[in-house]
Amino acid sequence: MKKILLLFTDSYPLSKSGEAFLEPEIPFAISNFDEIYIFPSSRGKKNIEKRYISGSNVVINQVKREKIFVELIKNISYLLEHKGFWQDVRMFINRGLFFKISAWSKLIYTILTEAAIVRHFKKHTFNFDGDTLIYIYSYWLFGTSGGAIAIKNVLNNKKKVVFSRGHGTDIVGYNSLDGYSPLKKYYIDELDYIYPISNKGKEILISQYKKYNTDTEIKKISKKITPFYLGIEDIGEINNFSKGEIFTIISCSSVIPVKRLHLIIEALSLIKTINIKWIHLGAGYLLEDMKNQSQEILGDNIHYEFKGAMSRNEVIDFYKKNNVHLFINVSSSEGIPVSIMEAYTFGIPAIATNVGGTSEICQDGKNGFLLRKNFNISELSNLILEVISLIENNYEKYLELRDSAKEKMITDFSLRNHRKFYENILKKI
């Protein structure tokens, strides 16, 4: 029987760097399905640098979005009839979020994304043969999950399954809203399967579900939640590392509040006498602020560079051509950072905040160093100095960190994870 995958993304592949961590698994999808339809659903500029996908069985079908006010007016009835909307409203009252405008805006925006997906899908009249096996896949546990659930309900196929990945904020929620993330009870109830990218993610999802004061047996919910690590290709042995070059730090992320790049700048400002090169890979609306802050507080001994938006291939190529001594991630929320996986495949140890599932890849003292979520700036600067001291005074120990980083990536975060993931979901019908 024909197998079709409907994949709902945020922007992939219609942007240069969005959801770059989805790229390594796409070849596995191509090889396992007869047809693949990818539905990018976020608003904003698209098709600026559309990424190439090699499979002839892949169709990109962008969800058309309107101005948010127009969407709201058109979908008032959809919003008010949504079961998950009223579940969250009751939860707002119980948790003191009822008067938080940001909570309401995130809830409404999430449902509007779902409504846009449903409207788009119905408009294009996707009619699949009744015997076709339909796999409906949301890459995020946000509005795309709601869209995927709704699509399952409108399709007449007898054999269909709906499932979602879960990553960072879409599981952990927003710090400013006591960990609230929209529609978690609704998604967990209505999805057939959920695949958080960390073991910690499953634990958090269950705790989020409990916040709705539901009587549902947690054991039943737990059975449909299965952690699956992401994975990347093993680049192979990298031989360009040199002890004697200027100590080089890399960070790689969007330049947005949750990544807290200002903390790296502040920590580097405390180091006055050692020459350090810091390079950031990635763009975002805070980029100019980061450049200005760096110019204002970093000493002449800190050489910094903001590379801007880079495709995943460009990031990998950068690592191939440059010596890097240390990777830093100080996010306030994470799933398991693919950026650390990429650094580890080149044997680069990491300093990272112990949030989400980060401790499942960054093992303190073995292949990197963990910081408390709300660390003091001096703690980060001291760890940077500790790594520099290792290189100067205990080089063998530093090389052990690099070897362990590489080993961790090969053992737990290789492409095998994607093969196993698709083997798992194909068994669900």
MOUR-V470145 format. One record per residue. RES is the residue in one letter. SS is DSSP state (@ for helix, = for strand, . for the rest). NEAR is the number of other C-alpha atoms within 10 Angstrom. Layout:
BEGIN
res:RES ss:SS near:NEAR
res:RES ss:SS near:NEAR
END
This chain:
BEGIN
res:M ss:. near:7
res:K ss:. near:12
res:K ss:= near:16
res:I ss:= near:21
res:L ss:= near:21
res:L ss:= near:19
res:L ss:= near:21
res:F ss:= near:27
res:T ss:= near:25
res:D ss:. near:23
res:S ss:. near:24
res:Y ss:. near:27
res:P ss:. near:25
res:L ss:. near:22
res:S ss:. near:19
res:K ss:. near:19
res:S ss:. near:24
res:G ss:. near:20
res:E ss:. near:17
res:A ss:@ near:18
res:F ss:@ near:18
res:L ss:@ near:16
res:E ss:@ near:17
res:P ss:@ near:17
res:E ss:@ near:20
res:I ss:@ near:17
res:P ss:@ near:14
res:F ss:@ near:17
res:A ss:@ near:21
res:I ss:@ near:18
res:S ss:@ near:12
res:N ss:@ near:17
res:F ss:. near:19
res:D ss:. near:15
res:E ss:= near:19
res:I ss:= near:22
res:Y ss:= near:17
res:I ss:= near:21
res:F ss:= near:26
res:P ss:= near:23
res:S ss:. near:24
res:S ss:. near:20
res:R ss:. near:15
res:G ss:. near:9
res:K ss:. near:9
res:K ss:. near:16
res:N ss:. near:13
res:I ss:. near:9
res:E ss:. near:12
res:K ss:. near:14
res:R ss:. near:17
res:Y ss:. near:8
res:I ss:. near:15
res:S ss:. near:10
res:G ss:. near:14
res:S ss:. near:10
res:N ss:. near:14
res:V ss:= near:18
res:V ss:= near:14
res:I ss:= near:15
res:N ss:. near:15
res:Q ss:. near:23
res:V ss:. near:22
res:K ss:. near:14
res:R ss:. near:17
res:E ss:. near:11
res:K ss:. near:9
res:I ss:@ near:13
res:F ss:@ near:9
res:V ss:@ near:10
res:E ss:@ near:16
res:L ss:@ near:18
res:I ss:@ near:9
res:K ss:@ near:13
res:N ss:. near:16
res:I ss:@ near:12
res:S ss:@ near:10
res:Y ss:@ near:15
res:L ss:@ near:19
res:L ss:@ near:11
res:E ss:. near:11
res:H ss:. near:12
res:K ss:@ near:12
res:G ss:@ near:22
res:F ss:@ near:21
res:W ss:@ near:14
res:Q ss:@ near:15
res:D ss:@ near:24
res:V ss:@ near:17
res:R ss:@ near:15
res:M ss:@ near:17
res:F ss:@ near:18
res:I ss:@ near:11
res:N ss:@ near:13
res:R ss:@ near:14
res:G ss:. near:11
res:L ss:. near:19
res:F ss:. near:16
res:F ss:. near:10
res:K ss:. near:12
res:I ss:@ near:10
res:S ss:@ near:14
res:A ss:@ near:20
res:W ss:@ near:18
res:S ss:@ near:11
res:K ss:@ near:18
res:L ss:@ near:22
res:I ss:@ near:18
res:Y ss:@ near:17
res:T ss:@ near:21
res:I ss:@ near:26
res:L ss:@ near:24
res:T ss:@ near:25
res:E ss:@ near:25
res:A ss:@ near:23
res:A ss:@ near:21
res:I ss:@ near:28
res:V ss:@ near:20
res:R ss:@ near:15
res:H ss:@ near:19
res:F ss:@ near:18
res:K ss:@ near:13
res:K ss:@ near:9
res:H ss:. near:9
res:T ss:. near:8
res:F ss:. near:10
res:N ss:. near:10
res:F ss:. near:14
res:D ss:. near:11
res:G ss:. near:12
res:D ss:. near:14
res:T ss:. near:15
res:L ss:= near:21
res:I ss:= near:25
res:Y ss:= near:24
res:I ss:= near:24
res:Y ss:= near:26
res:S ss:= near:28
res:Y ss:. near:22
res:W ss:. near:24
res:L ss:. near:27
res:F ss:. near:28
res:G ss:@ near:31
res:T ss:@ near:30
res:S ss:@ near:33
res:G ss:@ near:27
res:G ss:@ near:27
res:A ss:@ near:27
res:I ss:@ near:25
res:A ss:@ near:18
res:I ss:@ near:20
res:K ss:@ near:17
res:N ss:@ near:12
res:V ss:@ near:11
res:L ss:. near:16
res:N ss:. near:14
res:N ss:. near:16
res:K ss:. near:11
res:K ss:. near:14
res:K ss:= near:20
res:V ss:= near:21
res:V ss:= near:24
res:F ss:= near:27
res:S ss:= near:28
res:R ss:= near:22
res:G ss:= near:26
res:H ss:. near:24
res:G ss:. near:23
res:T ss:@ near:21
res:D ss:@ near:24
res:I ss:@ near:31
res:V ss:@ near:24
res:G ss:. near:19
res:Y ss:= near:20
res:N ss:@ near:13
res:S ss:@ near:10
res:L ss:@ near:14
res:D ss:. near:12
res:G ss:. near:15
res:Y ss:= near:25
res:S ss:. near:23
res:P ss:. near:27
res:L ss:. near:27
res:K ss:@ near:25
res:K ss:@ near:20
res:Y ss:@ near:19
res:Y ss:@ near:22
res:I ss:@ near:23
res:D ss:@ near:16
res:E ss:@ near:17
res:L ss:. near:23
res:D ss:. near:16
res:Y ss:= near:23
res:I ss:= near:28
res:Y ss:= near:23
res:P ss:= near:30
res:I ss:. near:24
res:S ss:. near:25
res:N ss:@ near:19
res:K ss:@ near:20
res:G ss:@ near:27
res:K ss:@ near:20
res:E ss:@ near:16
res:I ss:@ near:17
res:L ss:@ near:23
res:I ss:@ near:19
res:S ss:@ near:13
res:Q ss:@ near:21
res:Y ss:@ near:20
res:K ss:@ near:15
res:K ss:. near:14
res:Y ss:. near:17
res:N ss:. near:11
res:T ss:. near:10
res:D ss:. near:7
res:T ss:. near:11
res:E ss:. near:8
res:I ss:@ near:13
res:K ss:@ near:9
res:K ss:@ near:10
res:I ss:@ near:16
res:S ss:@ near:16
res:K ss:@ near:10
res:K ss:. near:16
res:I ss:= near:25
res:T ss:. near:17
res:P ss:. near:19
res:F ss:. near:21
res:Y ss:. near:23
res:L ss:. near:25
res:G ss:. near:24
res:I ss:= near:22
res:E ss:. near:16
res:D ss:. near:17
res:I ss:. near:11
res:G ss:. near:10
res:E ss:. near:10
res:I ss:. near:13
res:N ss:. near:9
res:N ss:. near:13
res:F ss:. near:16
res:S ss:. near:12
res:K ss:. near:13
res:G ss:. near:8
res:E ss:. near:11
res:I ss:. near:15
res:F ss:= near:20
res:T ss:= near:19
res:I ss:= near:20
res:I ss:= near:21
res:S ss:= near:23
res:C ss:= near:27
res:S ss:. near:22
res:S ss:. near:21
res:V ss:. near:23
res:I ss:. near:15
res:P ss:@ near:13
res:V ss:@ near:16
res:K ss:@ near:18
res:R ss:. near:16
res:L ss:@ near:23
res:H ss:@ near:18
res:L ss:@ near:18
res:I ss:@ near:18
res:I ss:@ near:22
res:E ss:@ near:18
res:A ss:@ near:19
res:L ss:@ near:26
res:S ss:@ near:19
res:L ss:. near:16
res:I ss:. near:19
res:K ss:. near:13
res:T ss:. near:10
res:I ss:. near:13
res:N ss:. near:14
res:I ss:= near:21
res:K ss:= near:18
res:W ss:= near:21
res:I ss:= near:18
res:H ss:= near:20
res:L ss:= near:20
res:G ss:= near:20
res:A ss:. near:19
res:G ss:. near:13
res:Y ss:. near:11
res:L ss:. near:14
res:L ss:@ near:17
res:E ss:@ near:13
res:D ss:@ near:12
res:M ss:@ near:17
res:K ss:@ near:15
res:N ss:@ near:10
res:Q ss:@ near:14
res:S ss:@ near:21
res:Q ss:@ near:13
res:E ss:@ near:10
res:I ss:@ near:13
res:L ss:. near:19
res:G ss:. near:16
res:D ss:. near:14
res:N ss:. near:15
res:I ss:= near:19
res:H ss:= near:15
res:Y ss:= near:20
res:E ss:= near:14
res:F ss:= near:17
res:K ss:. near:12
res:G ss:= near:15
res:A ss:. near:20
res:M ss:. near:19
res:S ss:. near:18
res:R ss:@ near:19
res:N ss:@ near:11
res:E ss:@ near:13
res:V ss:@ near:18
res:I ss:@ near:16
res:D ss:@ near:11
res:F ss:@ near:14
res:Y ss:@ near:18
res:K ss:@ near:16
res:K ss:@ near:11
res:N ss:. near:12
res:N ss:. near:21
res:V ss:. near:27
res:H ss:. near:24
res:L ss:= near:22
res:F ss:= near:23
res:I ss:= near:25
res:N ss:= near:26
res:V ss:. near:26
res:S ss:. near:22
res:S ss:. near:20
res:S ss:. near:26
res:E ss:. near:25
res:G ss:. near:24
res:I ss:. near:26
res:P ss:. near:24
res:V ss:@ near:22
res:S ss:@ near:18
res:I ss:@ near:25
res:M ss:@ near:28
res:E ss:@ near:25
res:A ss:@ near:26
res:Y ss:@ near:29
res:T ss:@ near:28
res:F ss:. near:27
res:G ss:. near:27
res:I ss:. near:29
res:P ss:. near:32
res:A ss:= near:30
res:I ss:= near:24
res:A ss:= near:26
res:T ss:= near:24
res:N ss:. near:25
res:V ss:. near:22
res:G ss:. near:27
res:G ss:. near:21
res:T ss:@ near:23
res:S ss:@ near:18
res:E ss:@ near:16
res:I ss:. near:23
res:C ss:. near:26
res:Q ss:. near:21
res:D ss:= near:15
res:G ss:. near:11
res:K ss:. near:17
res:N ss:. near:26
res:G ss:= near:26
res:F ss:= near:22
res:L ss:= near:22
res:L ss:= near:18
res:R ss:. near:14
res:K ss:. near:15
res:N ss:. near:11
res:F ss:. near:13
res:N ss:. near:12
res:I ss:@ near:16
res:S ss:@ near:14
res:E ss:@ near:13
res:L ss:@ near:26
res:S ss:@ near:19
res:N ss:@ near:15
res:L ss:@ near:17
res:I ss:@ near:22
res:L ss:@ near:15
res:E ss:@ near:12
res:V ss:@ near:24
res:I ss:@ near:20
res:S ss:@ near:13
res:L ss:@ near:14
res:I ss:@ near:18
res:E ss:@ near:12
res:N ss:@ near:11
res:N ss:. near:12
res:Y ss:@ near:15
res:E ss:@ near:11
res:K ss:@ near:14
res:Y ss:@ near:23
res:L ss:@ near:17
res:E ss:@ near:15
res:L ss:@ near:24
res:R ss:@ near:25
res:D ss:@ near:19
res:S ss:@ near:20
res:A ss:@ near:27
res:K ss:@ near:24
res:E ss:@ near:16
res:K ss:@ near:22
res:M ss:@ near:24
res:I ss:@ near:20
res:T ss:@ near:9
res:D ss:@ near:16
res:F ss:. near:24
res:S ss:= near:20
res:L ss:. near:19
res:R ss:@ near:17
res:N ss:@ near:17
res:H ss:@ near:22
res:R ss:@ near:16
res:K ss:@ near:14
res:F ss:@ near:18
res:Y ss:@ near:16
res:E ss:@ near:13
res:N ss:@ near:11
res:I ss:@ near:15
res:L ss:@ near:15
res:K ss:. near:7
res:K ss:. near:14
res:I ss:. near:10
END
